[in-house]
Amino acid sequence: MTSTPRAAATSASAGEPNGSDSPRVSLEHSGINELFALLAYGEVAAFYRLTEEARMAPNLSGRINMASMAAAEMNHYEVLRDALERRGVDVVPAMTKYASALENYHRLTTPSTWLEALVKTYVGDALAADFYLEIADVMPDEVADVVRAVLSETGHSQFVVAEVRAAVTASDRQRHRLALWSRRLLGEAITQAQFVMADHDELVDLVMAGGGLSQMTGFFDRLQHTHSTRMQELGLA
């Protein structure tokens, strides 16, 4: 981390029992608005990314799969927009402040081939989901439900596994190329997450409510582990 968080105690409530030792965050915590706004911009950015990358597909099936995923992203955006409106927040100005970090991530990880686009879809989006779902664990139920709802539709990306595994089984060169690409996605995702946290104290408070700096250190360790698992699923380990 590149910033020093304010005391997490100011943002965590005594909360209601949730079956775990993690403190619960107050429903009024300002970081919840920031989390929803960050997620909302991520969904919009993903929509445009997927529609652009669909053009790289070698066949109609691939284009349809990417289009289906793009449609799901906009559905998720609408869920987040509605959640912010219920909290009295206008989604567009709220999410615009996160444009720089997310656009930088996509700019630095622009795929040059269809297979790179598939790996980014599968691995990159999953890394983001790991981060958001960890935060959801300390949220009030109605907030956690929104976060999990917009990250729950992973079935669309399953077509990636079969296509990538077939390609890397047939070519060691492709396997080495895509393994390097996957590691680059991990590095850029962690870097941009750190930039976002450094610039937004409310989000830092939200994350720290789950257990402080030791939890964040453990989270990045878990991120590396789940990334390795996904590389194995894709045949890239």
Residue pairs with C-beta under 8 A, 6 or more apart in sequence:
1 194
1 197
1 198
1 204
1 213
1 216
2 194
2 195
2 197
2 198
3 197
3 198
3 201
3 204
5 201
5 204
5 205
5 207
5 208
5 213
6 201
6 204
6 205
8 23
8 205
8 208
8 209
8 212
10 205
11 25
11 26
11 29
11 31
11 205
11 206
11 208
11 209
12 23
12 24
12 25
12 26
12 138
12 209
13 23
13 24
13 25
13 26
14 24
15 23
15 24
15 25
15 140
16 24
18 24
18 141
20 137
22 137
22 138
22 210
22 211
23 138
23 209
23 210
24 138
24 139
24 140
25 31
25 32
25 138
25 139
25 140
25 143
25 206
25 209
26 140
27 140
27 142
27 143
29 202
29 205
29 206
29 209
30 202
31 202
31 203
31 205
31 206
32 87
32 139
32 143
32 206
33 84
33 87
33 89
33 94
33 202
34 94
34 200
34 202
34 203
34 206
35 132
35 135
35 143
35 147
35 203
35 206
36 80
36 83
36 84
36 87
36 89
36 94
36 146
37 80
37 84
37 89
37 91
37 94
37 95
37 97
37 98
38 95
38 98
38 196
38 203
39 76
39 80
39 132
39 147
39 150
40 77
40 80
40 81
40 84
40 91
40 94
40 95
41 95
41 96
41 98
41 99
41 102
42 98
42 102
42 128
43 73
43 74
43 76
43 77
43 80
43 150
44 73
44 74
44 77
44 95
45 102
45 103
45 106
46 70
46 73
46 125
47 70
47 73
47 74
47 77
49 106
50 66
50 67
50 69
50 70
50 73
50 121
51 66
51 67
51 70
53 66
53 111
53 117
53 120
53 121
54 62
54 63
54 66
54 67
54 70
55 63
56 111
56 113
56 114
56 117
57 63
57 65
57 66
57 114
58 114
62 114
62 163
65 156
65 159
66 117
66 121
68 156
69 121
69 156
69 157
72 153
72 156
76 149
76 150
76 151
76 153
79 146
79 149
79 150
80 91
80 146
80 150
81 91
83 146
84 90
84 91
84 94
85 91
97 200
98 196
101 192
101 195
101 196
101 199
102 192
104 192
104 195
105 188
105 189
105 192
108 188
109 120
109 124
109 184
109 185
109 188
111 117
111 119
111 120
111 181
115 163
115 164
115 167
115 174
115 178
116 178
116 181
118 160
118 163
118 164
119 160
119 164
119 178
119 181
119 182
119 185
119 234
119 236
120 181
120 185
121 157
121 160
122 157
122 160
122 161
122 164
122 230
122 234
123 182
123 185
123 186
123 227
123 230
123 231
123 234
124 185
124 189
125 157
126 154
126 226
126 230
127 185
127 186
127 189
127 223
127 227
128 189
129 151
129 154
130 222
130 223
130 226
131 193
131 219
131 223
132 147
132 151
133 147
133 148
133 151
134 207
134 210
134 219
134 222
135 147
135 206
135 207
135 210
136 143
136 144
136 147
136 148
137 144
137 210
138 206
138 209
138 210
139 147
160 234
161 233
161 234
164 178
164 234
164 235
164 236
165 234
165 235
167 174
167 178
168 174
168 175
168 178
168 234
168 235
168 236
169 235
175 235
175 236
178 234
178 236
179 231
179 236
179 237
182 227
182 230
182 231
182 234
182 236
186 223
186 224
186 227
190 220
190 223
196 203
197 203
197 204
197 207
207 215
207 216
208 215
208 216
228 237
231 237
